[in-house]
Amino acid sequence: MKKLRITLLAYPRCWAMNLMTVKDLVHISSLLERKFFQADNISCRIASVDGGAVKSASGTVIESDCCLDQVHDTELILTRWQFTSDIMLA
């Protein structure tokens, strides 16, 4: 089976919770796959445009694993973590 490599793009003012939730879910999937199938076919990494740390919307610093230019071997890149709402604050 071909390895599924997922890259998550961290960018300034992204929602850290959403990014880390996806990373955690992929990690849990990888652990379950190893436990039940003795295989390691899922991986996940965080990339930023320049490879450096990024500040989320709440100011949390997100460390990236690589820069976007280094992402050559990935099957899926997730890029958008910010959701909009119709609620207007007065």
Backbone torsions as a table, in degrees:
resi	resn	phi	psi	omega
1	MET	NA	136.9	179.5
2	LYS	-73.2	141.1	179.7
3	LYS	-70.8	133.4	176.2
4	LEU	-93.0	112.3	179.5
5	ARG	-108.1	121.5	-176.9
6	ILE	-112.4	134.4	176.8
7	THR	-117.9	130.5	177.6
8	LEU	-107.0	128.5	-179.7
9	LEU	-91.6	118.7	174.6
10	ALA	-96.9	131.2	-179.2
11	TYR	-136.7	159.2	-178.4
12	PRO	-54.7	133.9	177.9
13	ARG	69.3	20.7	173.9
14	CYS	-74.5	166.8	178.0
15	TRP	-86.9	107.3	-177.8
16	ALA	-60.0	-38.2	-178.8
17	MET	-59.5	-44.5	-179.1
18	ASN	-66.4	-43.5	180.0
19	LEU	-63.1	-47.4	-177.1
20	MET	-72.0	-28.8	175.8
21	THR	-63.2	-45.2	178.4
22	VAL	-63.8	-43.6	179.3
23	LYS	-61.2	-42.8	178.6
24	ASP	-63.6	-42.2	179.0
25	LEU	-62.9	-40.7	177.2
26	VAL	-65.4	-40.2	179.3
27	HIS	-63.7	-44.8	178.0
28	ILE	-61.3	-42.9	177.3
29	SER	-59.6	-41.0	179.2
30	SER	-64.9	-42.2	178.1
31	LEU	-62.9	-43.5	179.3
32	LEU	-65.0	-39.8	178.6
33	GLU	-62.1	-42.7	177.7
34	ARG	-63.8	-41.9	-177.3
35	LYS	-66.6	-46.7	-173.0
36	PHE	-91.6	-28.9	-174.9
37	PHE	-119.8	1.4	-178.6
38	GLN	50.3	39.5	179.8
39	ALA	-128.5	157.1	178.4
40	ASP	-132.8	78.3	-173.2
41	ASN	-110.4	6.9	-178.9
42	ILE	-127.2	131.3	174.4
43	SER	-139.6	157.5	-177.5
44	CYS	-143.0	139.4	176.1
45	ARG	-141.1	159.9	178.5
46	ILE	-108.1	129.3	177.9
47	ALA	-119.7	148.2	170.7
48	SER	-123.6	167.9	-176.5
49	VAL	-57.4	-44.4	-176.7
50	ASP	-107.7	0.9	-179.8
51	GLY	87.2	-3.4	-179.3
52	GLY	-91.9	178.0	178.0
53	ALA	-68.9	152.6	-178.4
54	VAL	-128.8	140.1	175.0
55	LYS	-91.2	130.1	179.2
56	SER	-78.2	179.6	-179.8
57	ALA	-59.5	-31.7	-179.1
58	SER	-91.8	-0.5	-179.8
59	GLY	95.3	-1.3	177.0
60	THR	-67.9	135.8	179.7
61	VAL	-87.6	127.5	178.1
62	ILE	-109.2	119.0	177.7
63	GLU	-82.7	133.9	178.6
64	SER	-96.5	155.6	178.4
65	ASP	-87.7	-22.5	-177.5
66	CYS	-165.7	173.1	174.5
67	CYS	-95.1	161.9	-176.4
68	LEU	-60.5	-33.0	179.0
69	ASP	-65.6	-20.9	-179.2
70	GLN	-88.6	-0.9	-177.9
71	VAL	-88.3	94.1	179.1
72	HIS	-114.0	-26.5	-173.0
73	ASP	-117.1	69.6	179.1
74	THR	-137.7	146.3	179.1
75	GLU	-96.3	-21.6	-176.0
76	LEU	-146.1	128.6	174.8
77	ILE	-118.7	119.7	176.8
78	LEU	-100.6	129.8	-169.4
79	THR	-120.7	-20.0	-171.1
80	ARG	-119.5	124.5	-176.5
81	TRP	-121.6	-2.2	-174.3
82	GLN	-100.6	127.3	-179.9
83	PHE	-105.9	148.5	178.9
84	THR	-105.9	162.3	-178.5
85	SER	-136.8	153.9	177.1
86	ASP	-86.6	-0.1	-178.2
87	ILE	-75.7	126.9	178.0
88	MET	-106.2	132.1	176.4
89	LEU	-93.3	131.7	-178.4
90	ALA	-84.7	NA	NA
